[in-house]
Amino acid sequence: MDFLGLFDPANSDEVVDRSGTADQLPPEPQVGNVEYKLKLVNPSKQRFEHLVTQMKWRLREGQGEAIYEIGVEDSGVLTGLSEQEMTASLQTLRQMAFKLGATTTVLRERTVDNDNGYRISEVLVRKVPDDQHNIEVRVAVLGSADAGKSTLLGVLTQGQLDNGRGRARLNMFRHLHEVQSGRTSSISHEILGFGSQGQIINYSELMTAEEICENSTKLITFIDLAGHRKYLRTTVLGLTGYSPHYIMLVVSGSAGIVGMTREHLTLAIALDVPFFITVTKIDLAPPADTLIAIEKVLKAAGCRKVPLIVQNDDDVITAGSNQLASNVVPIFCVSSVTGEGLELITKFLHVLPPGVGVKEKERLEQEPCEFQIDETFRVPEVGTVVGGLLTRGVVTEGTQLVIGPMNDGSFMPVKVQSIHRNKAPCRMVRASQSASLCLDQTVPGLRTGMVLQSLDCSPAGCLFFQATVCVLFHATTIYAGFQTTVHIGNIRQTAVIEGIMACGGIHTNDRASVLFRFVRHPECVRVGMRLLFREGCTKGIGKITQVFPMQK
C-alpha cells in the first residue's frame, strides 16, 4: 500500500533524517545521546577507557539510551567501513557496552559505496540505570469513541489479533458496563515490555505483570483513556494527572477525523505533549482519504506540524529520533485484525526516547517529596492504599510524610508501609514515576486530588489563587462570577472567577490575569503549575502566578 504521494519530504526541513540517504548527516551534536564514530578498530587500553567514559556520558544524556553511528565522521560525512572494519568496530562497541553493563542492538545498516561495499551502521546502546528495574515511558491513548483504542492496546499487550468483534479489548475493561457497551469510561493501565535485544515481552507467554517488569529493559505504560464526550472530564484528568511523556492519537480509518478527535488533538497541543497518530481499521477501508484529512489538520494554523507517514524501518528510526526534538508527527496505518502495520509501531515504541532528560530528573529528585493522589483504595487486611504520580523527590518504605489538605486546609502525618510499581513490590520510587503506596492509618475524608508531601515543606491548602490564562474558545464574554471546571495536575474541581485584572471581561484568544476561588474545598497548588479549565465548549489554558494559603 503506497502512501508516499501524501507526504513530500521536500516541504519539511524540520525532519532530521539520519537514514543515510543523503551524502552527509548534520554535524555531531555536542550534547544529547547521539555519537558519531568513524571506526573502532583495535583501540589502545587508554583509548578504550576514554571511549567507555564517553559512552557513559552519552547514556546519561539519553537517560539510559544512546545512538551510535558507525562509519560516520564527526562532521557528518558518510564515509563507511569495509566488512572487516565494521565487524571489528561493532565488536569493540559491544565490549564497551559490556563494561558498563549495557546491551547493543543494530537498528539498521546502509551501503554508501557499492563499488567497495562500504557501509554504515546505526546501533542502539541501552543501559538500565542502577536504581531502576527498567526504563519507563508513559504513553496516553486518545481518540474518538469506536476508533479502536482499547482493541489496539489489547492486541499489542496480549500478543493476539482481534477477531473483528472486539475480543481483544475485553482485557482492557475494568467495569461490567464497559464490557456490555464496548466503551471505555475509566482510566486503565497496561504494560508492554522490550528485552535487551528489542524482543517484545507481553502477556502472550502467560507472563504476569511482575515477570514482564523483571525481564524488560524498557517498559511502555499505556494509559487507556475514554473517547466518548460524556467521559471527557475523566480523559482530561488522565492527561493532566498522569503527565504522560507521549500521546498516541488513534483515528478510525473508516470514520476519519470526527468531533472528539479534534478535541483530543487540541488537548495534546495545549498541554505541549509530543504525539503520534495511529490510523486503525485499514482492513475495512483504504486509509488514503483519512490520511489526507489528517495532513490538512496537522498543517493548519494553530497546529503547524509536519506529517511523516511511516512505511518502513528507516522511517521508524527517523520518526523516533525526531519525536522530542522537532514538530514531526509520525503516522502509522495498522489493522488489529490482520496485524498489518503492528510490527512498525512496536519498533517505534522500542526506539522511542525517554521523556524526561537526566538533568531534569536529577533536579526533581533533589527537591522535597510531592506525590499526587489519583486513585484511592481500601484493601482488606492491608489498609489505605493510594495510587498516583511522584512529581518530585524520592519515597522509600518507612518514609514519614503528611497528607492533605483536609477541609480546613490542614495536613495529617502518615507513614509509607509498602510500595508497588506495575503490580510488583519495590523499595523505592523516584521523581516522574507512578506507584501505589500503602499508608499506616486510615485518613478521614481521603479523596483524589490530595497530595503527600515531605514534613519539612510546611504545606498549606488554598482556596484562592491567581493565574495568567488564555481563552482558547468561548462563544461570548467571560466575566467575574463565571463558574468552570479547573484541572491542575491531579486536581479537578469547580472554581469561580472572582476577578479579572485590568479588564472587565475576556473573549476567545484573550490573555488576562484572573483570580480563581475553589468552590468546595481547599487544594494544594504551587506557583508555575499548568492550568486547564473547561465548561461545555469553553476551553482555556494558563499558569498559576500566585497562591493565597489558608490561615492556620
Summary of the structure (lengths in Angstrom):
residues: 552
radius of gyration: 24.7
end to end distance: 66.4
largest distance: 80.0
contacts: 1866
relative contact order: 0.10
helix: 26%
strand: 36%
